[in-house]
């Protein structure tokens, strides 16, 4: 099974804590990384990443655009959300830890441990 993919922003303090946690618990090189500031996601990549998941889980509710557009009360369509996240990477909830079709949204230590452990078994 491929390594988990850790999607983050370098400027995000929660992402930095999450990455440190992954390195401490799973070891350097135990996951692949994608830094959104250096490698933003395209609409196609986001659409694939979201897959059958609820796209609203990928929206960063702490983002200014999320608040000013009142996305909690009036969520965009999936298509519009994907386009907005591709254009505005800060709108993507982060960090994300992805392995296959499993996704952990935000920094959840137990979720990270469980997802990392899934790949360590035959």
C-alpha positions in Angstrom: 0.0 0.0 0.0 1.3 3.5 -0.8 2.5 5.8 1.9 0.0 8.2 3.4 0.1 11.7 1.9 0.3 14.6 4.3 -1.2 17.8 2.8 -0.3 21.0 4.6 0.7 24.7 4.5 4.1 25.6 5.8 2.8 28.8 7.4 0.1 26.9 9.4 1.2 26.3 13.0 -1.3 23.3 13.4 0.2 21.8 10.3 3.7 22.1 11.7 2.6 20.4 15.0 0.9 17.7 13.0 4.1 17.1 10.9 6.2 16.9 14.0 3.8 14.4 15.5 4.0 12.2 12.4 7.8 12.3 12.3 8.0 11.5 16.1 5.4 8.7 16.0 5.9 7.1 12.5 9.4 8.2 11.5 10.9 10.4 8.8 10.1 9.1 5.4 7.0 7.2 6.5 4.7 9.5 4.6 4.8 11.6 1.4 4.2 15.4 1.7 2.5 18.1 -0.4 3.0 21.7 0.7 0.0 23.7 -0.7 2.1 26.9 -0.9 4.6 25.2 -3.3 2.2 22.8 -5.0 -1.4 24.0 -5.1 -4.0 21.5 -6.0 -5.9 21.7 -9.3 -9.6 21.3 -9.5 -9.1 17.8 -11.0 -6.8 16.7 -8.1 -9.2 18.1 -5.5 -12.2 16.4 -7.2 -10.3 13.1 -7.0 -9.2 13.7 -3.5 -12.7 14.4 -2.3 -14.1 11.4 -4.2 -17.1 10.1 -2.4 -16.5 12.1 0.8 -18.7 15.0 1.8 -16.9 18.0 0.1 -18.0 20.3 2.9 -15.5 18.4 5.2 -12.7 19.8 3.1 -13.7 23.4 3.6 -11.7 25.4 6.2 -14.4 27.0 8.4 -11.8 29.3 9.9 -11.0 30.9 6.5 -12.1 34.5 5.9 -13.8 33.6 2.5 -15.7 30.8 4.2 -17.0 33.3 6.8 -17.7 36.3 4.5 -19.6 34.1 2.1 -21.5 32.4 5.0 -20.7 29.0 3.6 -21.9 27.3 6.8 -25.4 28.6 6.2 -25.2 28.6 2.4 -22.7 26.0 1.3 -21.5 26.2 -2.3 -22.2 23.4 -4.7 -19.5 20.7 -4.8 -18.3 22.0 -8.2 -18.1 25.6 -6.9 -16.4 24.5 -3.7 -13.7 22.6 -5.7 -13.1 25.6 -7.9 -12.9 27.9 -4.9 -10.4 25.6 -3.1 -8.2 25.3 -6.2 -8.2 29.1 -6.5 -7.8 29.8 -2.8 -5.8 27.0 -1.1 -6.3 28.6 2.3 -10.0 27.5 1.9 -8.8 23.8 2.1 -9.1 22.4 5.6 -5.6 21.3 6.7 -3.7 19.4 7.5 -5.0 16.4 5.6 -3.6 12.9 5.9 -4.7 10.7 3.1 -4.2 7.0 2.5 -6.3 5.5 -0.3 -9.9 6.5 0.2 -9.4 7.3 3.9 -8.9 10.9 5.0 -8.2 12.5 8.3 -9.3 16.2 8.4 -7.3 18.5 10.6 -4.8 17.5 13.2 -6.4 14.5 15.0 -3.7 12.4 16.8 -5.8 9.3 17.1 -6.9 9.5 13.5 -3.3 10.0 12.3 -2.2 7.0 14.4 -4.9 4.8 13.0 -4.3 5.8 9.4 -0.5 5.3 9.7 -1.0 1.9 11.4 -3.3 0.7 8.6 -0.4 0.5 6.2 2.0 -1.1 8.6 0.1 -4.4 8.5 0.3 -6.9 5.7 
